[in-house]
Amino acid sequence: MSADPLNRAGTPQRSKTSPPPSGSGASAIEVRRSARRRRTVSAYREGDRTVVLIPARMSEAEEQRWVNVMLDKLAAQESKRSLGDAELAERARRLSEQYFAGRARPATVRWVTNQNTRWGSCTPAEGSIRLSHRLQGMPEYVVDYVLLHELAHLLVPGHGPRFWRLLEAYPCTERARGYLEGVVAAARLPHVPGARDE
């Protein structure tokens, strides 16, 4: 059983939210029970809450044990990712220099776990770029493409011709897009974030 933010199978039968332990700085915990979920337990962050999905048949004692296990797993994953944020920001800086003459200057670049239907996002007004943790372990040229895609949004907000002309400078654009489209097709996700029709 693993912390899999994409594994949200089953309609919740019962949901219960608990406040975080006092003074812990942790988020509220929502446990969702599902009659369709047989064995798997998963957890993900949703805004200021942590959602833990469990089978409906689990006892209260099993629920508490699994909540603790999943909170520890999420914390370990986030700790590992946060170590990579500095490297990710440096990579974005280098890519901006190489392909955009350093004009795209993000204020923050970081990995996030709450993007399950898109590979990355950019908020130009804040200068923030967030990449989905699902990119971790993919080929470097794919991660670089997604970073460049979001960096380009700091220069051109939409997906018009000017935006795509910026990305033409990166020689692996079509290859990376094909790779991501293949991942999406294999996972049967609804759409490819960053596609030209957005």
N, C-alpha and C positions, 0 to 999 in steps of 0.2 A: 504494500500500500504506500502510495507516495503523494506528495503535495503536487497536484497537477491542476493548475488554474484552468486548463482547457477541458478537464473532465468534469462537466457539470450535469452528468446524466441523471435523469429522474426528476419528477415533479415533487417539490417539497410537500411532505405530508404535514409536518409540524415545524415551526420555527421558533427559536427562543434566543433572545438577546440578553447578554450579561454585561454589566458595566465592567470596565477594567479594574484591576486591583488598585485600591487607593494609593496615590503617590507613586505609581509605577511608571507613569508616562506612556502606558500601553493603550492601544485602541480598544473599543468595545468589541466583544466577541459575539457573533451570531451563529448559532448552530442550526442548520437546516437538515431535517430528517426526510428521507425519501423512501417510499415503498419500493420504487424501482431499483434503487441502489442495493446491491446484494453484499459485496465485500469491500469495495473500495472506499477509502476515505480521502478527501482532498481538501485543500484550503487555499484561499487567496485573499488579497487585500482589496477592499472595495471602499474607496474614500477613506474615512476615518474608522472603518470597521474591519475586522478580520472575520471572514465567512468560512465556516468549517462545515463540509457536507458529509453526512454519515448515513448508513443504512437505518431505516426506521426501527428495525428489531433490536438495535443495540441497547444495552442496559445503561442506566445513569452512570454507573462506575466505569463502564467501557467508554462511554461518551467523554467523561472527564479525562480519562487516560489518553484517548486519542486527541482531544483538544490540546493537551499539553505537548504531545508528540509533534503535532502539526505546527504549533506555535514555535517550537524549537527548530523544526525544519525550515520554516519560513524565515526565522531570524538568521539561521546559518546561511541560507541562500542569499538573503539581502546583504549580509556581512561580506560574503564572497564577492557579490556584485559591486558593492560600494568600493572595494579595493580596486576595481577596474575602472571606476569613473574618471580618475585622474588620467589614466592612460587613454581613455576614450576621448577626453577633452583635448589631449595633446594630439591625438590622431586627427581630430576634427580641425585643429589649427593647421597641421601640416597639409591636409587635403585642401583647405581653403587657400593656403599659400600656393600650392601647386596648380590648382584648377581655376581659382577665382581671384588670383593676385592678392590674396589676403583680405578681400573686401567683406567676406562673410565672417563676422566675429560674434559667435554666440557667447552669452553671459554664462550659461550652464549647459553641460552635456552630460547626460546620465542614463543608466539603465533603469527600466521600470518593469514591474510585473503586472500592471493593470492594463496592458494593451494586448488584447487577445484577438482583435480583428484588424489590427494595423501593425506595420513593422516599425514605424517611427512617427513622431509628430513634432511640430515646431510651432511655437507661439512667438511670431515676429515682434510683437509689442514688448514682450519680456526678454526676447533673445534666448529663449530656452528651447533646447532640443532634448527629446526623450526617445530612446530606442528600446524596443521590446526585448525582454530577456530571451525570447525565442530565437533571436539572432545569434546568441552565444553558441559557439561551436560550428557555425556556418563558415564557409570559406571567406577569407579576408576580403576578396574582391566584392563579395555580396554585402558585407558590413560596410565597406567603403562606399559602395553605391548608395546604400540607405542613408549614410551620414551625408554624402554629397547632396542627395535629394533634399534632405532637411536643411542643409546649409544654403542650398539654392533658394529655399523659401524665405530666408532672411533677406534675400535680394529681390525676389519676385514672389509675392504671396500666392498667386493662383497657379494653375496648371496650363497656362496658355503657351503659345509658340515661343515666346521669349524665355519662359522657364525651361522648356525642353531644349532650346538652343544652348543654354548654359550646361546642361548635362551631356550634350554631344561631345564636350571636351574630354569626358571620361571614357576611355576606350572599352571598358567592360560594361557599359550601361545595358546594352541589349542582352548580353550574356547573363548579367545579374538579374535582370527582370525576368528572363526565361527561367532561371533557377527558382526565383521566388514564386513564379506562377506554377511551377511544377510542385513546389511544397504545398501551395494552396490547393491545387487539384488533388494531390495525394491525401490531404486532410479533409477534403470536401468542404472547405470554408466558403462562405458566401461570395467574397470578392477579394481582389488583390489591391490592397492599399497602395496608393501611388500610381495607379493605372491612369492612363491618359483621359479616361472618361470621368474622372472625379470632378 
